[in-house]
Amino acid sequence: MARQSCLAEKYVWEIPVRVSHWVNFLAIIILSVTGYYIGSPKSLGLTPADYVMGWVRFVHFTTGFIFAVSVASRIYWAFVGNRYARWREFFPLLSREGRQNAWATFKFYTFLTRKVPHPPGHNALAGMAYSMVFLLYLVMIGSGFALYAEHAPGGVMHLLATPLYALFSDQGLRLTHHLVMWLLIAFAIHHVYSAWLMDIKERCGVISSMFSGYKAMPKE
């Protein structure tokens, strides 16, 4: 009861933000599992007619398109959404308030203070981390579509990927695509840990806010 009297609900995460978050979550799991199988295939079918690799590739490619649309939608929403979804949240060092937020969060994470920061949206360090994650998303999408386009040389997608073919060999594209997968998996592990930690420390419903959109904040 005491906690309820000192906290106020704030609508932070709009529907497009929450939808893209969970679509990305599911897509990364599906893409990682199917991508790992494509890179290190095992004989799961009893006969060639079982078409196991064909179905795995179909699921991988379809999910890749869904993931690309989700990421593009989130980037669009970074320009039209509320202040907590805006692109400035991912570059906090551009403002004085953001730099103060970053320093306060850094001190908490490095045990220099026990004072827990209470930003309504992302804390500054998380925002900077997410900017790098979106860069990895773009690398993953670009390298993935470049590999996919090789089935139709001279096609529109193949022509759009020409700069990537100039920078990377086929094996270079595959290695980059594979490496980014592991980086995203590593980030996901840290992301879950950090969200759980801040949910406990802030007591503001960090995890539940990605379902409801609301966070509990100190009234002041």
Secondary structure, DSSP 8 states (H G I E B T S, - for coil): -HHHHHEEEEE-S-HHHHHHHHHHHHHHHHHHHHHHHHHS-----SSGGG-HHHHHHHHHHHHHHHHHHHHHHHHHHHHHS-TTTSGGGG-GGGSHHHHHHHHHHHHHHTTS-------SS--HHHHHHHHHHHHHHHHHHHHHHHHHHTTSTTSHHHHHTHHHHHH--HHHHHHHHHHHHHHHHHHHHHHHHHHHHHHHHH-S-HHHHHHHSEEEEE--
